[in-house]
Amino acid sequence: MKQTGYNGVGFLRFLRKPKNVVSLLKGTLSEMMLDESLLLDHVKTEDYLMVALEIRPCSFLTIPAEFQNGDELGRKMDELCREDFQAVLSAAADRKGVLIHKLKKRIQESFKKVVYASAVYEAHMKWSRKLFLQIYDVEVRPSIHELYLFKNSKIKKELRRLMNVRNAAREKAALSMDVTQRRTSLAYPEELSSEYLVSVGKLLGYPFCCVERYIHDRLHGDVDVETRASRQVEELRKREEEPDVYAYFVRDFFPCEPRCRSASAVGRKTFDLLSGVNPKLGDLYLECVRRNVEMVEKYPDLIRQYREKLKKRAEKLSKL
């Protein structure tokens, strides 16, 4: 899997001493971010601002899925790759390998042409510059990248190490399983490594107690992490109690329990800092964590819907 570091930010910028981010945000910058239409709300608060304010060492967003026009960009890439995809479907078995390789190259080219050239991608680059953040771009699949944001340049070295570990685990899993054995539950074989998960959790600023519970669920749990987290919220509501929304301090994070004090402390710290910079940012973040709780509660259904969407997308492409 290809890994690239974005170098368009400008080397000279990193030679300058960054201004105090809090002071910058208390000026006009916070209002500019609030008015920015090309960044999703949770990306603004949880990915950019939490890292810029050093609440968490690193964050990442999946692109183009977490772009406000992600579906549109996906459709454009599909159209550019339509003929190559059809060729793979209709090819004889002895030709498929060559054509799949060609399709992969075509998707990579379409990603550059569609995503990297988009206004929404440039907006994300612009805000990394404004907040003095560094970026590390990782290709997960030809059509999906992860965009990591961080301040400390040492984090890039750790990211490279973890991506190498992840790639090695996936390659090993692919070689050790035949087609009939491959299941969605094994799509991320690196998650069978507790050492890998602890490192990633630390990098993303997750409390250790929540990382430990995540590892237990992945390796020894009777149900998957998403189902466990959803049931915890459901059971709490049945007792006419409410989860602590601050414990769900970032999207796609699963606290060890709905009122985890360690996770809640991160969320409350974030709310306090953002409110101190601009009360409207605090309000925006509070709305985001509330949505995070709702998402965790609905996660099993969301996963099912996502799988159905992928299936329909593949069926549509095959008919084009």
Secondary structure, 3 states (H helix, E strand, C coil): CCEECCCCCCHHHHHCCCCCHHHHHHHHHHHHHHHCCCCCHHHHHHHHHHHHCCCCCEEEEEECCCCCCHHHHHHHHHHHCHHHHHHHHHCCHHHHHHHHHHHHHHHHHHHHHHHHCCHHHHHHHHHHHHCCCEEEEEEEECCEEEEEEECCCHHHHHHHHHHHHHHHHHHHHHHHCCHHHCCHHHCCHHHHCHHHHHHHHHHCCCCHHHHHHHHHHHHHCCCCHHHHHHHHHHHHHHCCCCCCHHHCCCCCCCCCCCCCHHHHHHHHHHHHHHHHHCHHHHHHHHHHHHHHHHHHHHHHHHHHHHHHHHHHHHHHHHHC
